Every structure is written in C-alpha cells, then in structure tokens.
C-alpha cells in the first residue's frame, strides 16, 4: 500500500465515522468511537474485498471506494448488532 493509498484509506475511514455519527443523530458510539469504527471498516474493506477477488481498480480512487464500502458495511453491521 502506497502512502497515497494509506492516506486515502484513513481519510475515508474518518469521514465515514463522522458521517455516521451525524447521520445517526449522535446516538451511537460517540464521535471518537464512530471514527474508530469507520477506520477499522476502511481497513477491513481494503483487506476483504480483494481477498474475494473484487477489484475496483488501482490507485487512490479504487482504494477510496473500497475503503468506503468497508467502512459503511462495518458501521451498518455494528448499528444493527447494537439494536438487538
């Protein structure tokens, strides 16, 4: 992973966490918790999608999209699990 891809993954993870915090009207894991969940999801997306053979292209754009998918998926799964 290049430095640009790492920065894109971090940026997307933080943005997803902040967006989830605002979207769910501040009911969740707190701002810091939501950011951490977004970061974890971004890295999981970058690891799991290629493991299943799903490639969204190389470079920063592909990394950002992959990270966003992972971050959103993890946030949604944890929100559902928290409700149950």
Backbone atoms as SQL, in Angstrom:
CREATE TABLE atoms (id INTEGER PRIMARY KEY, chain TEXT, resi INTEGER, resn TEXT, atom TEXT, x REAL, y REAL, z REAL);
INSERT INTO atoms VALUES
  (1, 'A', 1, 'UNK', 'N', 0.858, -1.170, 0.000),
  (2, 'A', 1, 'UNK', 'CA', 0.000, 0.000, 0.000),
  (3, 'A', 1, 'UNK', 'C', 0.903, 1.233, 0.000),
  (4, 'A', 2, 'UNK', 'N', 0.672, 2.088, -0.952),
  (5, 'A', 2, 'UNK', 'CA', 1.470, 3.302, -1.050),
  (6, 'A', 2, 'UNK', 'C', 1.011, 4.323, -0.003),
  (7, 'A', 3, 'UNK', 'N', 1.801, 5.344, 0.170),
  (8, 'A', 3, 'UNK', 'CA', 1.462, 6.392, 1.128),
  (9, 'A', 3, 'UNK', 'C', 0.151, 7.071, 0.745),
  (10, 'A', 4, 'UNK', 'N', -0.051, 7.309, -0.547),
  (11, 'A', 4, 'UNK', 'CA', -1.290, 7.945, -1.004),
  (12, 'A', 4, 'UNK', 'C', -2.503, 7.071, -0.706),
  (13, 'A', 5, 'UNK', 'N', -2.368, 5.765, -0.903),
  (14, 'A', 5, 'UNK', 'CA', -3.467, 4.855, -0.628),
  (15, 'A', 5, 'UNK', 'C', -3.750, 4.788, 0.870),
  (16, 'A', 6, 'UNK', 'N', -2.709, 4.814, 1.682),
  (17, 'A', 6, 'UNK', 'CA', -2.893, 4.817, 3.133),
  (18, 'A', 6, 'UNK', 'C', -3.615, 6.079, 3.579),
  (19, 'A', 7, 'UNK', 'N', -3.214, 7.208, 3.049),
  (20, 'A', 7, 'UNK', 'CA', -3.875, 8.472, 3.399),
  (21, 'A', 7, 'UNK', 'C', -5.334, 8.453, 2.948),
  (22, 'A', 8, 'UNK', 'N', -5.609, 7.922, 1.769),
  (23, 'A', 8, 'UNK', 'CA', -6.987, 7.830, 1.281),
  (24, 'A', 8, 'UNK', 'C', -7.820, 6.934, 2.186),
  (25, 'A', 9, 'UNK', 'N', -7.254, 5.806, 2.606),
  (26, 'A', 9, 'UNK', 'CA', -7.973, 4.894, 3.498),
  (27, 'A', 9, 'UNK', 'C', -8.276, 5.571, 4.822),
  (28, 'A', 10, 'UNK', 'N', -7.293, 6.249, 5.391),
  (29, 'A', 10, 'UNK', 'CA', -7.513, 6.954, 6.654),
  (30, 'A', 10, 'UNK', 'C', -8.561, 8.049, 6.516),
  (31, 'A', 11, 'UNK', 'N', -8.466, 8.821, 5.441),
  (32, 'A', 11, 'UNK', 'CA', -9.421, 9.924, 5.227),
  (33, 'A', 11, 'UNK', 'C', -10.839, 9.404, 5.056),
  (34, 'A', 12, 'UNK', 'N', -10.990, 8.345, 4.277),
  (35, 'A', 12, 'UNK', 'CA', -12.329, 7.784, 4.060),
  (36, 'A', 12, 'UNK', 'C', -12.875, 7.197, 5.355),
  (37, 'A', 13, 'UNK', 'N', -12.036, 6.522, 6.126),
  (38, 'A', 13, 'UNK', 'CA', -12.483, 5.957, 7.398),
  (39, 'A', 13, 'UNK', 'C', -12.950, 7.021, 8.371),
  (40, 'A', 14, 'UNK', 'N', -12.182, 8.101, 8.484),
  (41, 'A', 14, 'UNK', 'CA', -12.576, 9.202, 9.375),
  (42, 'A', 14, 'UNK', 'C', -13.864, 9.855, 8.877),
  (43, 'A', 15, 'UNK', 'N', -13.943, 10.104, 7.579),
  (44, 'A', 15, 'UNK', 'CA', -15.140, 10.733, 7.015),
  (45, 'A', 15, 'UNK', 'C', -16.371, 9.852, 7.219),
  (46, 'A', 16, 'UNK', 'N', -16.218, 8.553, 7.042),
  (47, 'A', 16, 'UNK', 'CA', -17.353, 7.641, 7.247),
  (48, 'A', 16, 'UNK', 'C', -17.782, 7.634, 8.706),
  (49, 'A', 17, 'UNK', 'N', -16.829, 7.670, 9.610),
  (50, 'A', 17, 'UNK', 'CA', -17.168, 7.705, 11.029),
  (51, 'A', 17, 'UNK', 'C', -17.895, 8.972, 11.430),
  (52, 'A', 18, 'UNK', 'N', -17.416, 10.097, 10.957),
  (53, 'A', 18, 'UNK', 'CA', -18.073, 11.377, 11.259),
  (54, 'A', 18, 'UNK', 'C', -19.461, 11.426, 10.622),
  (55, 'A', 19, 'UNK', 'N', -19.563, 10.976, 9.384),
  (56, 'A', 19, 'UNK', 'CA', -20.868, 10.965, 8.701),
  (57, 'A', 19, 'UNK', 'C', -21.856, 10.059, 9.434),
  (58, 'A', 20, 'UNK', 'N', -21.401, 8.903, 9.883),
  (59, 'A', 20, 'UNK', 'CA', -22.286, 8.004, 10.628),
  (60, 'A', 20, 'UNK', 'C', -22.719, 8.642, 11.938),
  (61, 'A', 21, 'UNK', 'N', -21.813, 9.332, 12.586),
  (62, 'A', 21, 'UNK', 'CA', -22.131, 9.996, 13.851),
  (63, 'A', 21, 'UNK', 'C', -23.237, 11.035, 13.651),
  (64, 'A', 22, 'UNK', 'N', -23.137, 11.809, 12.597),
  (65, 'A', 22, 'UNK', 'CA', -24.138, 12.836, 12.318),
  (66, 'A', 22, 'UNK', 'C', -25.421, 12.207, 11.789),
  (67, 'A', 23, 'UNK', 'N', -25.295, 11.243, 10.875),
  (68, 'A', 23, 'UNK', 'CA', -26.462, 10.619, 10.253),
  (69, 'A', 23, 'UNK', 'C', -27.345, 9.922, 11.285),
  (70, 'A', 24, 'UNK', 'N', -26.728, 9.265, 12.243),
  (71, 'A', 24, 'UNK', 'CA', -27.497, 8.556, 13.258),
  (72, 'A', 24, 'UNK', 'C', -27.815, 9.452, 14.448),
  (73, 'A', 25, 'UNK', 'N', -27.755, 10.739, 14.233),
  (74, 'A', 25, 'UNK', 'CA', -28.154, 11.760, 15.198),
  (75, 'A', 25, 'UNK', 'C', -27.465, 11.607, 16.543),
  (76, 'A', 26, 'UNK', 'N', -26.150, 11.381, 16.475),
  (77, 'A', 26, 'UNK', 'CA', -25.305, 11.392, 17.655),
  (78, 'A', 26, 'UNK', 'C', -25.643, 10.289, 18.657),
  (79, 'A', 27, 'UNK', 'N', -26.386, 9.264, 18.208),
  (80, 'A', 27, 'UNK', 'CA', -26.666, 8.106, 19.054),
  (81, 'A', 27, 'UNK', 'C', -25.850, 6.953, 18.510),
  (82, 'A', 28, 'UNK', 'N', -24.855, 6.607, 19.195),
  (83, 'A', 28, 'UNK', 'CA', -24.012, 5.535, 18.702),
  (84, 'A', 28, 'UNK', 'C', -22.886, 5.269, 19.667),
  (85, 'A', 29, 'UNK', 'N', -21.694, 5.330, 19.163),
  (86, 'A', 29, 'UNK', 'CA', -20.527, 5.014, 19.961),
  (87, 'A', 29, 'UNK', 'C', -19.774, 6.275, 20.369),
  (88, 'A', 30, 'UNK', 'N', -20.363, 7.420, 20.174),
  (89, 'A', 30, 'UNK', 'CA', -19.678, 8.679, 20.411),
  (90, 'A', 30, 'UNK', 'C', -18.845, 9.033, 19.190),
  (91, 'A', 31, 'UNK', 'N', -18.432, 10.262, 19.099),
  (92, 'A', 31, 'UNK', 'CA', -17.696, 10.708, 17.916),
  (93, 'A', 31, 'UNK', 'C', -16.409, 9.918, 17.734),
  (94, 'A', 32, 'UNK', 'N', -15.624, 9.782, 18.782),
  (95, 'A', 32, 'UNK', 'CA', -14.368, 9.049, 18.668),
  (96, 'A', 32, 'UNK', 'C', -14.612, 7.576, 18.336),
  (97, 'A', 33, 'UNK', 'N', -15.604, 6.982, 18.970),
  (98, 'A', 33, 'UNK', 'CA', -15.941, 5.580, 18.688),
  (99, 'A', 33, 'UNK', 'C', -16.383, 5.386, 17.250),
  (100, 'A', 34, 'UNK', 'N', -17.193, 6.296, 16.731),
  (101, 'A', 34, 'UNK', 'CA', -17.644, 6.208, 15.340),
  (102, 'A', 34, 'UNK', 'C', -16.470, 6.369, 14.370),
  (103, 'A', 35, 'UNK', 'N', -15.550, 7.248, 14.688),
  (104, 'A', 35, 'UNK', 'CA', -14.372, 7.425, 13.833),
  (105, 'A', 35, 'UNK', 'C', -13.521, 6.156, 13.848),
  (106, 'A', 36, 'UNK', 'N', -13.334, 5.572, 15.010),
  (107, 'A', 36, 'UNK', 'CA', -12.552, 4.335, 15.105),
  (108, 'A', 36, 'UNK', 'C', -13.226, 3.213, 14.330),
  (109, 'A', 37, 'UNK', 'N', -14.546, 3.095, 14.454),
  (110, 'A', 37, 'UNK', 'CA', -15.272, 2.076, 13.694),
  (111, 'A', 37, 'UNK', 'C', -15.131, 2.327, 12.197),
  (112, 'A', 38, 'UNK', 'N', -15.204, 3.581, 11.770),
  (113, 'A', 38, 'UNK', 'CA', -15.015, 3.909, 10.355),
  (114, 'A', 38, 'UNK', 'C', -13.628, 3.543, 9.863),
  (115, 'A', 39, 'UNK', 'N', -12.611, 3.816, 10.674),
  (116, 'A', 39, 'UNK', 'CA', -11.233, 3.461, 10.305),
  (117, 'A', 39, 'UNK', 'C', -11.057, 1.948, 10.206),
  (118, 'A', 40, 'UNK', 'N', -11.575, 1.230, 11.182),
  (119, 'A', 40, 'UNK', 'CA', -11.477, -0.231, 11.148),
  (120, 'A', 40, 'UNK', 'C', -12.186, -0.773, 9.919),
  (121, 'A', 41, 'UNK', 'N', -13.371, -0.252, 9.640),
  (122, 'A', 41, 'UNK', 'CA', -14.118, -0.692, 8.461),
  (123, 'A', 41, 'UNK', 'C', -13.384, -0.399, 7.166),
  (124, 'A', 42, 'UNK', 'N', -12.728, 0.748, 7.097),
  (125, 'A', 42, 'UNK', 'CA', -11.985, 1.097, 5.891),
  (126, 'A', 42, 'UNK', 'C', -10.849, 0.106, 5.645),
  (127, 'A', 43, 'UNK', 'N', -10.144, -0.255, 6.691),
  (128, 'A', 43, 'UNK', 'CA', -9.059, -1.219, 6.534),
  (129, 'A', 43, 'UNK', 'C', -9.592, -2.628, 6.260),
  (130, 'A', 44, 'UNK', 'N', -10.704, -2.983, 6.881),
  (131, 'A', 44, 'UNK', 'CA', -11.308, -4.288, 6.604),
  (132, 'A', 44, 'UNK', 'C', -11.752, -4.364, 5.150),
  (133, 'A', 45, 'UNK', 'N', -12.353, -3.310, 4.647),
  (134, 'A', 45, 'UNK', 'CA', -12.767, -3.277, 3.242),
  (135, 'A', 45, 'UNK', 'C', -11.585, -3.428, 2.310),
  (136, 'A', 46, 'UNK', 'N', -10.481, -2.784, 2.640),
  (137, 'A', 46, 'UNK', 'CA', -9.280, -2.889, 1.830),
  (138, 'A', 46, 'UNK', 'C', -8.646, -4.266, 1.878),
  (139, 'A', 47, 'UNK', 'N', -8.989, -5.047, 2.879),
  (140, 'A', 47, 'UNK', 'CA', -8.430, -6.379, 3.020),
  (141, 'A', 47, 'UNK', 'C', -9.387, -7.452, 2.498),
  (142, 'A', 48, 'UNK', 'N', -10.690, -7.321, 2.801),
  (143, 'A', 48, 'UNK', 'CA', -11.656, -8.369, 2.465),
  (144, 'A', 48, 'UNK', 'C', -12.040, -8.362, 0.988),
  (145, 'A', 49, 'UNK', 'N', -12.343, -7.212, 0.426),
  (146, 'A', 49, 'UNK', 'CA', -12.793, -7.184, -0.972),
  (147, 'A', 49, 'UNK', 'C', -11.769, -7.780, -1.929),
  (148, 'A', 50, 'UNK', 'N', -10.497, -7.411, -1.839),
  (149, 'A', 50, 'UNK', 'CA', -9.521, -8.065, -2.722),
  (150, 'A', 50, 'UNK', 'C', -9.374, -9.564, -2.444),
  (151, 'A', 51, 'UNK', 'N', -9.584, -9.985, -1.191),
  (152, 'A', 51, 'UNK', 'CA', -9.498, -11.407, -0.860),
  (153, 'A', 51, 'UNK', 'C', -10.581, -12.207, -1.572),
  (154, 'A', 52, 'UNK', 'N', -11.699, -11.583, -1.874),
  (155, 'A', 52, 'UNK', 'CA', -12.781, -12.236, -2.617),
  (156, 'A', 52, 'UNK', 'C', -12.673, -11.996, -4.119),
  (157, 'A', 53, 'UNK', 'N', -11.589, -11.404, -4.538),
  (158, 'A', 53, 'UNK', 'CA', -11.358, -11.184, -5.959),
  (159, 'A', 53, 'UNK', 'C', -12.050, -9.957, -6.517),
  (160, 'A', 54, 'UNK', 'N', -12.560, -9.092, -5.651),
  (161, 'A', 54, 'UNK', 'CA', -13.229, -7.872, -6.106),
  (162, 'A', 54, 'UNK', 'C', -12.213, -6.732, -6.155),
  (163, 'A', 55, 'UNK', 'N', -11.984, -6.225, -7.339),
  (164, 'A', 55, 'UNK', 'CA', -11.036, -5.129, -7.507),
  (165, 'A', 55, 'UNK', 'C', -11.753, -3.945, -8.138),
  (166, 'A', 56, 'UNK', 'N', -11.620, -2.815, -7.531),
  (167, 'A', 56, 'UNK', 'CA', -12.256, -1.608, -8.046),
  (168, 'A', 56, 'UNK', 'C', -11.239, -0.706, -8.725),
  (169, 'A', 57, 'UNK', 'N', -10.160, -1.298, -9.144),
  (170, 'A', 57, 'UNK', 'CA', -9.118, -0.541, -9.820),
  (171, 'A', 57, 'UNK', 'C', -8.012, -0.171, -8.856),
  (172, 'A', 58, 'UNK', 'N', -6.913, 0.163, -9.409),
  (173, 'A', 58, 'UNK', 'CA', -5.773, 0.539, -8.583),
  (174, 'A', 58, 'UNK', 'C', -5.778, 2.019, -8.293),
  (175, 'A', 59, 'UNK', 'N', -4.832, 2.420, -7.540),
  (176, 'A', 59, 'UNK', 'CA', -4.680, 3.831, -7.254),
  (177, 'A', 59, 'UNK', 'C', -5.531, 4.315, -6.109),
  (178, 'A', 60, 'UNK', 'N', -5.525, 5.599, -5.952),
  (179, 'A', 60, 'UNK', 'CA', -6.194, 6.228, -4.821),
  (180, 'A', 60, 'UNK', 'C', -7.716, 6.126, -4.933),
  (181, 'A', 61, 'UNK', 'N', -8.257, 6.282, -6.129),
  (182, 'A', 61, 'UNK', 'CA', -9.722, 6.232, -6.295),
  (183, 'A', 61, 'UNK', 'C', -10.263, 4.848, -5.944),
  (184, 'A', 62, 'UNK', 'N', -9.624, 3.809, -6.429),
  (185, 'A', 62, 'UNK', 'CA', -10.055, 2.453, -6.110),
  (186, 'A', 62, 'UNK', 'C', -9.944, 2.156, -4.626),
  (187, 'A', 63, 'UNK', 'N', -8.863, 2.628, -4.019),
  (188, 'A', 63, 'UNK', 'CA', -8.669, 2.452, -2.580),
  (189, 'A', 63, 'UNK', 'C', -9.742, 3.187, -1.797),
  (190, 'A', 64, 'UNK', 'N', -10.072, 4.397, -2.211),
  (191, 'A', 64, 'UNK', 'CA', -11.095, 5.177, -1.509),
  (192, 'A', 64, 'UNK', 'C', -12.459, 4.510, -1.595),
  (193, 'A', 65, 'UNK', 'N', -12.815, 4.001, -2.755),
  (194, 'A', 65, 'UNK', 'CA', -14.112, 3.342, -2.916),
  (195, 'A', 65, 'UNK', 'C', -14.164, 2.059, -2.094),
  (196, 'A', 66, 'UNK', 'N', -13.103, 1.264, -2.161),
  (197, 'A', 66, 'UNK', 'CA', -13.031, 0.035, -1.380),
  (198, 'A', 66, 'UNK', 'C', -13.118, 0.331, 0.113),
  (199, 'A', 67, 'UNK', 'N', -12.415, 1.353, 0.557),
  (200, 'A', 67, 'UNK', 'CA', -12.439, 1.736, 1.967),
  (201, 'A', 67, 'UNK', 'C', -13.829, 2.206, 2.389),
  (202, 'A', 68, 'UNK', 'N', -14.484, 2.954, 1.531),
  (203, 'A', 68, 'UNK', 'CA', -15.829, 3.438, 1.840),
  (204, 'A', 68, 'UNK', 'C', -16.804, 2.279, 1.978),
  (205, 'A', 69, 'UNK', 'N', -16.720, 1.314, 1.084),
  (206, 'A', 69, 'UNK', 'CA', -17.605, 0.148, 1.163),
  (207, 'A', 69, 'UNK', 'C', -17.384, -0.590, 2.481),
  (208, 'A', 70, 'UNK', 'N', -16.133, -0.811, 2.831),
  (209, 'A', 70, 'UNK', 'CA', -15.827, -1.495, 4.088),
  (210, 'A', 70, 'UNK', 'C', -16.288, -0.727, 5.305),
  (211, 'A', 71, 'UNK', 'N', -16.047, 0.569, 5.326),
  (212, 'A', 71, 'UNK', 'CA', -16.440, 1.390, 6.469),
  (213, 'A', 71, 'UNK', 'C', -17.955, 1.415, 6.641),
  (214, 'A', 72, 'UNK', 'N', -18.665, 1.588, 5.552),
  (215, 'A', 72, 'UNK', 'CA', -20.131, 1.621, 5.623),
  (216, 'A', 72, 'UNK', 'C', -20.669, 0.282, 6.093),
  (217, 'A', 73, 'UNK', 'N', -20.120, -0.809, 5.564),
  (218, 'A', 73, 'UNK', 'CA', -20.584, -2.141, 5.946),
  (219, 'A', 73, 'UNK', 'C', -20.379, -2.398, 7.438),
  (220, 'A', 74, 'UNK', 'N', -19.212, -2.071, 7.945),
  (221, 'A', 74, 'UNK', 'CA', -18.941, -2.313, 9.365),
  (222, 'A', 74, 'UNK', 'C', -19.816, -1.433, 10.247),
  (223, 'A', 75, 'UNK', 'N', -19.991, -0.187, 9.876),
  (224, 'A', 75, 'UNK', 'CA', -20.840, 0.704, 10.666),
  (225, 'A', 75, 'UNK', 'C', -22.280, 0.191, 10.695),
  (226, 'A', 76, 'UNK', 'N', -22.806, -0.216, 9.565),
  (227, 'A', 76, 'UNK', 'CA', -24.182, -0.713, 9.499),
  (228, 'A', 76, 'UNK', 'C', -24.332, -1.991, 10.342),
  (229, 'A', 77, 'UNK', 'N', -23.390, -2.916, 10.206),
  (230, 'A', 77, 'UNK', 'CA', -23.461, -4.170, 10.962),
  (231, 'A', 77, 'UNK', 'C', -23.414, -3.901, 12.465),
  (232, 'A', 78, 'UNK', 'N', -22.537, -3.018, 12.896),
  (233, 'A', 78, 'UNK', 'CA', -22.460, -2.719, 14.327),
  (234, 'A', 78, 'UNK', 'C', -23.702, -1.992, 14.825),
  (235, 'A', 79, 'UNK', 'N', -24.278, -1.132, 13.999),
  (236, 'A', 79, 'UNK', 'CA', -25.517, -0.441, 14.421),
  (237, 'A', 79, 'UNK', 'C', -26.656, -1.449, 14.571),
  (238, 'A', 80, 'UNK', 'N', -26.742, -2.399, 13.652),
  (239, 'A', 80, 'UNK', 'CA', -27.780, -3.438, 13.747),
  (240, 'A', 80, 'UNK', 'C', -27.551, -4.303, 14.971),
  (241, 'A', 81, 'UNK', 'N', -26.303, -4.687, 15.204),
  (242, 'A', 81, 'UNK', 'CA', -25.987, -5.517, 16.371),
  (243, 'A', 81, 'UNK', 'C', -26.253, -4.780, 17.675),
  (244, 'A', 82, 'UNK', 'N', -26.035, -3.480, 17.680),
  (245, 'A', 82, 'UNK', 'CA', -26.268, -2.699, 18.901),
  (246, 'A', 82, 'UNK', 'C', -27.751, -2.625, 19.225),
  (247, 'A', 83, 'UNK', 'N', -28.594, -2.581, 18.196),
  (248, 'A', 83, 'UNK', 'CA', -30.043, -2.531, 18.421),
  (249, 'A', 83, 'UNK', 'C', -30.571, -3.831, 19.016),
  (250, 'A', 84, 'UNK', 'N', -29.996, -4.941, 18.599),
  (251, 'A', 84, 'UNK', 'CA', -30.505, -6.273, 19.018),
  (252, 'A', 84, 'UNK', 'C', -30.218, -6.577, 20.462);
